[in-house]
Amino acid sequence: MFRLYESDGCGLCEQAKALLGQTPIVHVGCELIDIAHDEQLIERFGHHIPVLEHQSSKQLLFWPFDQVQLAQWLKQLPEFSDLQE
């Protein structure tokens, strides 16, 4: 359902993973993608990681984001539009 583009040794990525860990709706269905071994992903996200992607809509949420921004982003996705903040 979600992908988090990240890389080993990325402090911001660790912060994003900790934040997502507090958000069960994302954490449970989140695939971690290490961009380090994929040239296309490095080109696309290299200077922007961590980046959260909703797989079916391809919507992206770029770091930095907090719980409020994450909730707002989720609410604009069709299947989460009825979420309470």
Rosetta silent file (secondary structure, phi, psi, omega in degrees, C-alpha in Angstrom):
SEQUENCE: MFRLYESDGCGLCEQAKALLGQTPIVHVGCELIDIAHDEQLIERFGHHIPVLEHQSSKQLLFWPFDQVQLAQWLKQLPEFSDLQE
SCORE:     score description
SCORE:     0.000 S_00000001
   1 L     0.000  -40.765  178.462    0.000    0.000    0.000 S_00000001
   2 E  -129.677  154.181  172.212    2.881    2.400    0.842 S_00000001
   3 E  -129.687  137.966  171.911    6.578    2.572    0.048 S_00000001
   4 E  -112.032  113.338  175.999    9.202    4.527    1.941 S_00000001
   5 E   -82.158  124.963 -173.335   12.187    5.345   -0.230 S_00000001
   6 E  -154.039 -174.600  176.924   15.204    5.531    2.062 S_00000001
   7 L  -154.145  150.430  176.789   18.815    4.480    2.479 S_00000001
   8 L   -60.069  141.763  177.551   21.015    2.960    5.185 S_00000001
   9 L    80.247    5.848 -179.698   22.779    5.538    7.299 S_00000001
  10 L   -92.087  108.002 -179.251   20.230    8.250    6.518 S_00000001
  11 H   -61.665  -38.693  178.409   19.343    9.992    9.783 S_00000001
  12 H   -65.427  -35.192  178.034   16.298   11.681    8.274 S_00000001
  13 H   -64.862  -39.265  177.206   15.086    8.287    7.065 S_00000001
  14 H   -62.897  -40.459  177.223   15.339    6.953   10.617 S_00000001
  15 H   -62.694  -43.544  179.720   13.242    9.895   11.826 S_00000001
  16 H   -63.625  -42.630  179.092   10.642    9.208    9.131 S_00000001
  17 H   -63.160  -38.450  177.670   10.511    5.494   10.019 S_00000001
  18 H   -64.005  -42.748  178.778   10.002    6.375   13.689 S_00000001
  19 H   -63.915  -44.760  179.568    7.163    8.729   12.771 S_00000001
  20 H   -65.502  -30.756  177.127    5.554    6.128   10.504 S_00000001
  21 H   -63.134  -21.439  177.841    5.895    3.579   13.306 S_00000001
  22 L   -90.029    0.204 -176.445    3.475    5.748   15.295 S_00000001
  23 L  -121.765   85.338 -172.531    0.953    5.645   12.438 S_00000001
  24 H   -52.595  -36.320 -176.706   -0.405    2.065   12.269 S_00000001
  25 H   -61.805  -29.969  178.371   -2.373    2.627    9.062 S_00000001
  26 H   -93.584  -46.200 -173.502    0.898    3.347    7.224 S_00000001
  27 H   -56.101  -43.744 -176.304    3.365    1.293    9.268 S_00000001
  28 L   -64.678  -37.432 -176.650    1.583   -2.038    8.737 S_00000001
  29 L  -110.376   39.551 -175.618    1.449   -1.669    4.959 S_00000001
  30 E  -115.518  122.481  176.765    4.768    0.056    4.320 S_00000001
  31 E   -95.746  130.092  177.835    7.525   -1.451    2.198 S_00000001
  32 E   -89.382  126.501 -179.801   11.015   -0.025    2.779 S_00000001
  33 E  -117.505  113.419  176.552   12.930    0.602   -0.448 S_00000001
  34 E   -83.531  116.084 -175.014   16.679    1.254   -0.170 S_00000001
  35 H   -78.237   -8.771 -169.825   17.520    3.419   -3.164 S_00000001
  36 H   -59.254  -26.027 -174.718   21.297    2.859   -2.879 S_00000001
  37 H  -110.307   18.202 -178.452   21.467    0.026   -5.424 S_00000001
  38 L  -133.867  106.761 -175.904   19.111    1.399   -8.061 S_00000001
  39 H   -57.522  -38.808  179.723   20.404    4.159  -10.338 S_00000001
  40 H   -64.632  -41.324  178.789   16.902    5.199  -11.421 S_00000001
  41 H   -69.740  -35.865  176.165   15.771    5.597   -7.822 S_00000001
  42 H   -61.996  -44.984  177.911   18.954    7.488   -6.960 S_00000001
  43 H   -62.013  -41.693 -175.454   18.253    9.883   -9.848 S_00000001
  44 H   -74.316  -41.902 -170.754   14.613   10.246   -8.858 S_00000001
  45 H  -122.495   -2.271 -170.828   14.947   10.519   -5.067 S_00000001
  46 L   -46.968  -41.614 -177.948   18.649   10.839   -4.227 S_00000001
  47 L   -98.044    6.725 -173.044   18.474   14.351   -2.804 S_00000001
  48 L  -121.232   -7.505 -175.494   14.961   14.030   -1.419 S_00000001
  49 L   -64.274  148.489    0.488   14.867   10.905    0.763 S_00000001
  50 L   -78.688  149.573  177.627   12.970    9.939    2.740 S_00000001
  51 E  -133.693  129.593  177.450    9.934    9.947    0.458 S_00000001
  52 E   -99.726  130.732  179.599    6.657    8.179    1.204 S_00000001
  53 E  -120.104  133.264  169.650    4.673    6.883   -1.775 S_00000001
  54 E   -87.497  114.933 -168.600    1.074    5.684   -1.846 S_00000001
  55 L   -61.974  -45.307 -173.881    1.427    2.858   -4.360 S_00000001
  56 L   -71.644  -34.096 -179.046   -1.962    2.843   -6.052 S_00000001
  57 L   -96.055  -14.642 -176.510   -2.205    6.612   -6.584 S_00000001
  58 L    65.942   14.828  176.418    1.563    7.255   -6.918 S_00000001
  59 E   -68.245  139.939 -178.705    1.107   10.280   -4.611 S_00000001
  60 E  -116.202  143.987  172.483    4.363   11.291   -2.919 S_00000001
  61 E  -124.026  114.377 -177.002    5.017   12.893    0.456 S_00000001
  62 E   -91.216  143.212  174.057    8.487   14.390    0.730 S_00000001
  63 L   -69.420  143.382    8.552   10.359   14.868    3.996 S_00000001
  64 L   -88.435  144.734  171.853   10.123   16.850    6.190 S_00000001
  65 L  -145.910  154.133  177.969    6.633   15.976    7.427 S_00000001
  66 L  -118.309 -175.128 -177.852    5.080   15.551   10.846 S_00000001
  67 H   -59.309  -40.542 -178.934    2.027   13.661   12.136 S_00000001
  68 H   -65.504  -46.544  179.441   -0.342   16.498   11.167 S_00000001
  69 H   -64.900  -38.167  177.222    1.045   16.764    7.623 S_00000001
  70 H   -63.221  -44.802  179.195    0.973   12.974    7.260 S_00000001
  71 H   -62.312  -41.340  178.261   -2.676   12.880    8.381 S_00000001
  72 H   -64.140  -41.094  179.067   -3.580   15.659    5.927 S_00000001
  73 H   -63.917  -44.959  179.565   -1.804   13.815    3.107 S_00000001
  74 H   -61.308  -40.704 -177.102   -3.586   10.557    3.976 S_00000001
  75 H   -64.412  -23.969  179.236   -6.991   12.272    4.043 S_00000001
  76 L   -84.448   -5.167  174.017   -6.605   13.421    0.444 S_00000001
  77 L   -85.146  133.643 -173.493   -6.187    9.781   -0.669 S_00000001
  78 H   -50.098  -44.777 -175.368   -9.584    8.308   -1.653 S_00000001
  79 H   -76.272   -7.694 -179.836   -9.497    5.289    0.666 S_00000001
  80 H  -118.810   12.226 -173.851   -8.529    7.418    3.681 S_00000001
  81 L   -64.633  -17.709 -179.773  -10.736   10.466    3.123 S_00000001
  82 L   -97.861   11.538  178.732  -12.877    9.668    6.176 S_00000001
  83 L   -64.207  143.675  173.780   -9.949    9.605    8.642 S_00000001
  84 L   -92.840  143.510  177.081  -10.281   11.649   11.811 S_00000001
  85 L   -83.351    0.000    0.000   -7.373   13.889   12.806 S_00000001
